[in-house]
């Protein structure tokens, strides 16, 4: 039972960090796009706000396979670097 709690806690922490990192990246990309757009077209309308990041999945019952699958999806989408993926994968498999 303690092992399950540790795995669940790790999954929640990883998910939270990934969501925060994605939100930060999205905000930076939006700011850069906005600045570029303003520089190139000073009279262009402001870009539409980005959709809110997906809520963190429920921590209960999430196993290693689903955690690794989620990380692989994020890497495939280009949202995680290979180094970030390897670090989180090692963390999940090491717990």
C-alpha positions, 0 to 999 in steps of 0.5 A: 500500500505504501508503494502504491502511495509513492507511485501515485505521489510520483505520478502526481508530481510528474504530471504537475511539473509537466503541466506547469512546464507546458503552460510556461512554454505555451505562454512564452510561445504566445508572447514571442508570436505576439511580439513578432506579429506586432513587429511585422504587422503593427495593425494586426488584431491580437491573437486568440487566447490559447486553450487552457492546459489539460487538467492533471489526470487523477492520480489514483490507479495510474500505473507505470505503463500509462505514465510512460505512455503519456510521457511518450505522447508528450515527446512525440508531440514535441512538448518534451525533449529527449532529455526530459523524457529520459529523466522522467522515465528513469524517475517512473521506473525507479520508483 
